[in-house]
């Protein structure tokens, strides 16, 4: 009877230990390479991080999914000044590579420029459905439109949707908006100063401006 009771207690103790051991935390999970690449359609940057035109391999970690990582990358590429929403931060050892971290959680993703595209789920492109207009627009002196500060220099214009409006029309509108430093735009036009996006109404009729890539 005593031996049977002892074996039962030992077995119960092992079971308790097994239950007490937690699963590996998200931060400790091995990084995963996404099956599809992300296509940056023109030379771009996120603050000081340089991402030349090309296909990028995306590696996720800490529970970030491949579709979520490419959505975030597209969002970060629209950022005006490279200051990412908290708690995200970015580091880059050199052009064509970047590491995005969500605070100190261990979650995030890294991108690296590769030679060619690969298929599969979780890929993406930037601009998504828009069109980069040829050439650049020159702002002749330090300027502003409402809360959007525009240092003197060259700017790219990207349409939010193909030919809505045309590139020529977007350039004309941008010139007109520069004459409104108070940010009060005509008609139904609105401005998102965090991304430099001008949009008419709630659809995709509009354009985005950004300092030209050096």
N, C-alpha and C positions, 0 to 999 in steps of 0.2 A: 504494500500500500504506500509506504514512504517513498520507494523508488519511483512508483508511478506518479506520485505527487511532485517529486523532484523534477522528473522529465517534463511534466506539464508546466512547471514554473519556468524552466529553462527555455522551453519553446515559446512561452508567452513573452519572456524577456527579449528574445531574438525578434519576435514579431513587433514589439514596441520599438526596438531600434530601427527596424526596417521602415516603420511608419514615420518615425521621427526624421529620417533623412529626406530633405526636400529635393525637388527636382532642380536641375541646373538653372540658375537665373538667366533671364534673357540676355544680360550683358555677357554671360559666359558662353553663349551659343556660338558655334563656329560661323565665320562670315560666309555668305552665300553669293556666288556670282550669278547675276540675273541672265537669263537666256537670250534676251534681246538687248541691242545697244540703243543708246539715246543719241539722236542726231541733232547737233547744233548746226543750224543752217548757215550761219555767218559768224565771223569772229566776234566774240562777245566777252563780257567780263562781269564779275560780281565783286564790286569794289576793286580791290587790288588783285583779285584772282583772275588770271587770264585763261579763257577757254576758246582757243582757236576753232575755226570751222572744222567739222569732222564728226566721226562716230565715236561714242564713248562707252566703254564697258563700265557697268555699275555693279558694285559689290555692297551688299547690305549686311547689317549686323544688328544684334540686340532686338530682334522682333520686328524690325521695319520690313515691310513687304516690298517687292519689286515695283508694283504699280504705285504704291505710296511714295517711294523714293523718286520716281521719275516725275510724279506730280509736284513734289517738293522742289526738285531741280528746276522745272519749268517756272515755278513760282519765284524761286530765288533769282533766276535769270531776268525776271521782270523788275527786280528790286533796283531802285534808283541809285542808292549810295553804298550798297554793299553791307549795310547794317541789317542783319537778318532778324526776324522776329524771335524774341526770347522763347526758350533758352538755346536756340540754335546758334552755332558758330562755325566758321569755316577756316581751314588752314590749307596752304598750297605750297608744296616744295618747289614747284616750277610750273611753267605754262603747260596746260593740257592735263593737269592733275589737280584734284582737290579732295579734301576730306571734310565731311560735314558731320558734326557731333551735336546730339541733343543734350546739352548740359553735361553733367557728369554721370549720366545714367548708363553709359556704355552703348547706347543705341545711336545709330546713324548710318551713313553710307559714304562710299568713296567712288570717285569717277576717274577714269584714265582714258586718254585718247588712244584709239587703236586704228589699225590700217583700213579695216573694212567692216561693214555692217554684219550683224548676225540676227537670225530670226528668233521667234518665240514670243512668249508673253512678257509683259512688263516693260516694253520699250516706250519710246516717245520721241517727240521732236519739238524744237523751239526755233522760231515761232510756231505755235500749234497749227492754226488755220490762217494765219496772216501772211503778209508779204513784206519783205524788206525792200524799201524803195531804193533805186540806184542813186549813187552820189550821196552827198551830205548837205545839210543845211547849216549855214554859218551864222552864229550869234555874234554880233560885232562887238558887244561889250557886256559886262556883267549885268544880268537882267533878272527879272522875276515875274512870275504869273501867280499871284496869290502866295501860297506857301511853297510853291515850287521855285527854287533858286536855280538860275541857269547861268553858270559862269561862261565867260567869253570862250568861243571855240566852235568846233565842228560837231554836228549832231546827226545821228541816223534817225530816220523816220520809218516805222514799221506799221503797216495797216493791220487792224484787228481782224479784218476779213478781206479776201481778195477783191480789189477794186471797189472797196466800200469805205471811204471815198477813193478816188484815184490818187496816185502819188502827187500829181500836180496840185490837185485840190487840197490835199493834206498840207502841202508846203505853204500854200496860200493862207490856209486857216491858221497854221502855226504863226506865220508872220503877223496876222491880225491879232491873234491872242497875245502876242508879245507887246502889243500896244495897250494891254489891260493889266497893268501891274497889280491892281486890286483883286484880280482873280474872278471878277464878275463877267462870266462869258455870256455871249448872246444866245438867244433861243433856248433850246433844251440841252445845250452843251454843258458838260461837267468835267471836272479835273480831279484825278487821283494823284496827289503830289508824291505819294510813296513810290509810284511806278512810272510817273511821267505820262500817264494815260489820259487822253482826251476822248470822251465818249458822248455821243448824242443820244439821250434817252437811256434805255436800259438794255439795248441790243448790242450788237458787235459793230455798229457803224462808228468808226473812229480810228484813232491812231495813237502810237506810243513814240515818244522821243527819248533818246538816250545819248550821252556823250559818245562820240565815235571812238572806236577801238584804235589805240595807238599802234 
